[in-house]
Amino acid sequence: MFTCDRCGRPFDKGRSKSAHMAHCGRILRLRTLPGLVALRQELRRVARLEGRPDGVAPSLRGFRALGRVTDRRVQGAVGGYRAHNPILGWKETVRRLGFRPAATMRFAGERSWVMDDVYRVARVLGSPHHMPTRREYLVHGRWDVRTVLRYAESDTWSGVAGELHLTPNRAFPTARRAAA
């Protein structure tokens, strides 16, 4: 029987203990006061880059793009992320670190506005008759992909393409993706 020197967790095999010890050291360093202070400073830095007022956290999308650590590390530091299973959402995570969540949700308005934006992205990509991929829409679109799915009468991205009378992605040659 083996036990972790840092947290006291018991293990049957020495190999399991050594793998745990490597991970446990990182977790304990992050949960200490200097680790949390560093995470707060990083959140503050990214929020400033996004132009948010003091005390308001950056958006998750902005933190993923501009942060020097991963959002999973931030969630793990407050006990909100374990084994690829997010326990806490981003808003609750930043609240626990002493920030107010950013009000990033935009009201999409009418259904026609959302669907017109999908057409606009198709035109921007140079193929007005072909549905943009989810990734292309995330880059060029005005709203999130989930917003488009919520406003459409379909639950799938290819269903949205059919509803808008656009050719779905898989029916289009892959040369388009290489050119974009």
C-alpha positions in Angstrom: 0.0 0.0 0.0 1.3 3.4 -1.0 0.2 6.9 0.0 0.7 10.3 -1.6 3.2 12.3 0.4 1.3 15.6 -0.3 -2.4 14.7 0.2 -2.4 11.3 1.8 -4.4 9.5 -0.8 -3.8 5.7 -0.7 -2.8 3.7 -3.8 -2.3 -0.1 -4.5 0.5 0.4 -7.1 3.6 2.5 -6.9 3.1 3.6 -10.6 -0.3 5.0 -9.8 1.2 6.9 -6.9 4.0 8.5 -9.0 1.5 9.6 -11.7 -0.7 11.1 -9.0 2.2 12.8 -7.3 3.1 14.6 -10.5 -0.5 15.9 -10.9 -1.0 16.5 -7.2 1.9 18.9 -7.0 0.5 21.0 -9.8 -3.0 21.1 -8.2 -1.6 22.1 -4.7 0.6 24.8 -6.2 -2.4 26.3 -8.0 -4.6 26.1 -4.9 -2.2 27.9 -2.7 -2.5 31.7 -2.2 0.3 32.6 -4.7 -1.3 30.4 -7.4 -4.7 32.0 -6.9 -3.2 35.5 -6.9 -1.5 34.7 -10.2 -4.7 33.5 -11.7 -6.6 36.6 -10.6 -3.8 38.8 -12.1 -4.2 36.8 -15.4 -7.9 37.3 -15.4 -7.5 41.0 -14.7 -4.9 41.3 -17.5 -7.2 39.6 -20.1 -10.2 41.7 -19.0 -8.2 44.9 -19.5 -7.2 43.7 -23.0 -10.9 43.2 -23.7 -11.6 46.7 -22.5 -13.7 45.6 -19.5 -14.0 47.7 -16.3 -12.2 46.7 -13.1 -13.8 43.8 -11.3 -15.5 42.4 -14.4 -14.1 39.1 -15.7 -13.2 38.4 -19.3 -15.5 36.4 -21.4 -14.6 32.7 -21.8 -14.1 33.2 -25.5 -11.7 36.1 -24.9 -9.8 34.2 -22.2 -9.3 31.3 -24.4 -7.9 33.6 -27.1 -5.8 35.9 -24.9 -5.0 34.0 -21.7 -1.6 32.6 -20.9 -3.2 29.6 -19.0 -6.1 27.4 -20.0 -9.6 28.0 -18.8 -9.5 24.4 -17.4 -6.6 25.4 -15.2 -8.6 28.3 -13.8 -11.6 26.1 -13.2 -9.5 23.4 -11.6 -8.0 26.0 -9.2 -11.4 26.6 -7.7 -12.4 23.0 -7.8 -14.6 23.3 -10.9 -12.9 21.0 -13.3 -12.0 17.3 -12.9 -11.2 14.6 -15.4 -12.7 16.4 -18.5 -16.0 17.0 -16.6 -16.7 20.7 -16.0 -18.4 20.9 -12.7 -18.7 24.6 -12.6 -19.4 26.9 -15.5 -17.2 29.9 -16.3 -19.5 32.4 -14.6 -19.4 30.5 -11.3 -15.7 30.1 -11.6 -14.9 33.8 -12.0 -17.4 34.6 -9.2 -15.4 32.3 -6.8 -12.2 34.2 -7.8 -13.9 37.5 -6.9 -15.0 38.8 -10.3 -18.3 39.7 -11.8 -19.1 37.7 -14.9 -19.1 39.7 -18.1 -22.5 40.4 -19.7 -21.6 39.0 -23.1 -24.9 37.5 -24.3 -26.4 39.6 -27.0 -30.1 39.4 -27.8 -30.3 38.0 -31.3 -33.6 39.6 -32.0 -35.8 38.2 -34.7 -35.2 34.9 -36.4 -34.7 36.5 -39.8 -31.7 38.5 -38.4 -30.0 35.3 -37.4 -30.7 33.5 -40.6 -29.6 36.6 -42.6 -26.3 36.5 -40.8 -25.7 32.9 -41.9 -26.3 34.1 -45.5 -23.9 37.0 -45.0 -21.2 34.7 -43.8 -21.7 32.5 -46.8 -21.3 35.5 -49.1 -18.2 36.7 -47.1 -16.6 33.3 -47.7 -17.2 33.6 -51.4 -19.8 30.9 -51.9 -23.3 32.3 -51.4 -25.0 28.9 -52.1 -23.0 26.8 -49.6 -23.4 26.6 -45.9 -20.4 27.7 -43.9 -18.9 25.2 -41.4 -19.5 25.7 -37.7 -15.9 26.9 -37.3 -16.2 29.4 -40.2 -19.4 30.7 -38.7 -17.8 31.1 -35.3 -15.0 33.2 -36.9 -17.1 35.3 -39.2 -20.6 35.2 -37.7 -22.2 37.6 -35.4 -23.7 35.1 -33.0 -22.7 31.8 -31.5 -23.5 28.5 -33.4 -25.9 27.5 -30.5 -27.9 30.7 -31.1 -28.3 29.8 -34.8 -29.5 26.3 -33.8 -31.9 27.7 -31.2 -33.5 30.1 -33.8 -33.6 27.5 -36.6 -36.3 24.9 -36.7 -33.6 22.1 -36.9 -31.4 20.7 -34.2 -28.4 20.0 -36.5 -26.1 22.3 -38.5 -26.9 20.4 -41.7 -30.6 20.8 -40.9 -30.1 24.6 -40.8 -28.4 24.3 -44.2 -31.5 22.5 -45.6 -33.8 25.0 -44.0 -31.9 27.9 -45.6 -31.7 26.0 -49.0 -27.9 26.1 -48.8 -25.7 23.1 -49.9 -24.4 21.4 -46.7 -20.7 21.3 -46.0 -20.2 17.6 -46.7 -21.6 17.9 -50.2 -19.1 20.7 -51.1 -15.5 19.9 -52.3 -12.7 20.2 -49.7 -10.8 22.7 -52.0 -13.0 25.4 -50.5 -11.7 24.8 -47.1 -8.1 24.9 -48.3 -8.8 28.2 -50.2 -10.4 29.8 -47.2 
